[in-house]
Amino acid sequence: MTSVPPLPCLVASYNSKEQGPVAFIAASWLAALSHWPDEASVLVDDRWTRPASVSGRRLVTRDDLGSLIAATDLADPLGVRKAFVLMMAWGSGVTNTRSYRYTALALAAPNCADVLAKTARLCREGRLDQAYREFSLPGIGRSFFTKWFAFAGRADGRRWQPLILDDRVFRTLNQSLRISTVELANTRRRDRRYCAYVEALHRWSDSLFESGIQCSAERLEWILFSHNGADIPCSPKRPGPNPDVPPSAPGS
């Protein structure tokens, strides 16, 4: 599948929109991670986050997170764990309070830094399927560990990069575009479905470029996330495939 007919319409509907900073409640995170003050310190580090206009909240952008991870040595366990904490805050915002508990559970795992560093290396080596299979930290599901892949698994100069696959993205694929990752991968194996999704978004980005629409795979991922399964107004409805996730699936 090299192109998706409704995709240009969906992309065009986001022409005037950009991904903004994410707010998080610093005190709540610091309290939840009180046993790991060194790791939690990244949340109030002015190099990577900044105060929001609402008292008690701080802001972090995608670029902030990318810059921190680019400066992180995977051989430094504390640095890796700090990057993971900031990634969890960026991915959670102010609404997903379950992430406080899940982040604490993951940090408590004896192999936390090892899992994070190993899966980042695997992604940088292009072995996304193996990284998917080997990521195992308590409380951290696909919606968040693919965020780790997308940031920590980047390789400079590579034509493609890992992407985030969470439930909001799934809803847009299934409900808005009527596409199933099972069909993309021709298998129900979740590691292969993730790889097929990453390949598809880069392929669709190339196809859009060839038709005169500039939309990187990373921006396309964000559009799918933002749309969250809504109808595409200028696209006719079509019968959909078996969904990857039910409409009410949680985002963790």
N, C-alpha and C positions, 0 to 999 in steps of 0.2 A: 504494500500500500504506500505509494509514493506521495499521494496528496489526499486531502480530505476536503470535499466540496464546501462545507460550512466554515472551514478554518479562516479563509480571508475575511469573511464577514465578522467572525468573532474577533480576530486581531484588529480589524478596523475600528471596532467598537471601543477599543482601549487606546486609540491613538493619542488621546489627550491625557492619559492617566499614567502615573509613575508609581513605583513602589516606594512608600515612605518609610520613615523610621518606625521602629516598634517600641512601644512603651512597656515598662515593667515596674513592679512595685519593689523597690530595692530592699526595704526593711523586711518584707515577707520572705524574700529569697535569702537574705542574710540570716534570718531566724531559722528557716528550714535547714540551712546548711551550716548551723552553728558549730557542728563537729568538724567542719572543714573550712576554717576561716581563711587559710591561705588560698584555697581554690576560689572561695566566694569573693575574695578581694577584687577579682577581675571585674565584678559587677559595678564597682564604684571607682574604677580606675579611669581617670579623665582621658587617658589615651584612647580608650575604646568605647566609653559611654559618656553621656552628658546629661545634666539635669533637664527635666521636662518642665513645661509651664505649669503643670499640675504638681503641687507639693508632694514630695515623697516618691515621685516617679522619675525614672531615668530613661533615656532613649539610646537605642543601638540600631545601626543600619546594617544592611547587607555588606556594604563596603567595610564597615568597622570590623565585622566578624571575619571577613575575608582577609583583611590586613593583619589581624591578630594571628590567624592560623598560618598565614604566609610567613610570619615571624617566629612561629613556634617550631622548635626542634622536636621531632618525634621521639628522639632518644631521651628527652627530658620529661619524666612522668608527671611532675607538677605542672609544667607548661601545657602538656596535653590535656590534663584534667581541667585546667583553667579554661582552655579553649572549648572544651566540652560544656562546661557550666555556662559560658556566654552563649554558646549555640542553643542550649536548652532555653535560656531566657528569651533569646531572639525568636525562637520557634513557638514560644508559649504566650507571649504578651501578657495582658492583665486578666484574661478570662480563663486560661487553662491552669487552674490552681492545683490540679493533680500532679503537674510537673514538679512542684516542690518536693513531693514525696518520692516521685520516680527518680529525680536527680539524686536525692540523698541515697536511695537504694542502690543506684548504680555506683556512686562514689564509694559506698561501703563494700563493694565487691572487691576481693583481693586482686582480681585480674583486670580491673577497670582500665588502667593505663595501657596494659598490654593489648587488650582487645581494641582499644581506640587506635593505638599506634599501628597494630598489625593490619587492621581493616583499611586504614588510610593508605598504607603502603600498597596493599593489594589493589586498591582503586587507582593509585598512581601508576601501577604496573599494567592497568587495563583489565584486571581480573575481577570484574564487578560481581560475577556470579559467585565466585569463591568468597569474596568479602561479604556478600549477602548471607551466604550459608554460615559463615563463621562469626558474624556479629551476635553476641549473646551477653547482654547485661540485663539484670532484673529491672523490669518496668519500662524498658526502652524498646518500643515496637518500630515497625517499618516507617511510620510517619516521621519519627525522629532520627532513626539511624541512617535513613537516606539523606537527611539534612547533613549529618556528619560526612557522609560520602561526598555530597555536593561541594562542601567547603574543604574538608581535609584531604579529599581524594583528587584534587585538581593537579594536573601536570602541565607545566609551562610549555607553550608551543604546540600542544596537541590539538588536533582538529575537533575533537569532541571532549566533553567533560561529563562527569556524573551529574545527575539531576535529582531533585527531590520528588518523591512519589508518596504523597499522603492522601488521606481520604477525600479531601476537597478536590484534588486533582482527579482522583478516580471518579468522583461524581460528574465532573465535566466530561471526562472521556466517555463514561457510560450513558449519562442522561442527556447531555448537550450534543455530543458528537456521535453518539451511538457506536462507540468503539470499545471493545473488550481487549485487555491485555492477553487474555487466554487465546484470542484469535490472532493477535499480533505475534505471539510466540509459538502458536500451535502446540501448546502444552499447558498444563495446569501447574507446573513447577514454578514456584514463586521467584526463585533466583533468575530463571530464564525469562520470566515475564517482566521482571525489572529491567533486565538487559534489553529486551525487545522494546520496552517503553523508551529507554534512553536512546536507542538507535532510531526509533520512530520520530522522536521530537527533533533530533538533528536532521533527519531526512526531510521532515516537513519544513523545517527552517530553510533548508537548501531549496526546496521546491517553491516556497514563498518568495525567496530571493530571486529565483529565475523568473517569477511572474511580476517582479518589480516591487515586492513588498519586503522591506528589511525588518526582520524579527528574529533575533537570536534564539537559540534553543532555550537559553536561560530565561529570556523574557517570555517565551511561549509557555514555559513551565509556570511562571508567575501569573500569566493570564488565565491558565487553566485553574490554578489555585484560587485566584480572585473570583472567577466566575461561579465556582462552587455548584455546578450542575444546573444552573438556570437555563431557561430557553434562550436560543439565539434569535432575536426578533426577526431578522431578515432571512432566516433559514427555515424552510418547510420542515415540519416534524416528520420523522420516519420511525418505523418500528425499530426498537432497539434490541441488542443482543442480551444474553444473560449477563447481568451486572457483576462487576468484580466485588463490589461491596454494597450492602443495602443502603438506602438513602439515609437511614438514621445511625449509621456506624459512627463510633466516636473517633476523634482525631488523634488519639495517642498511639 
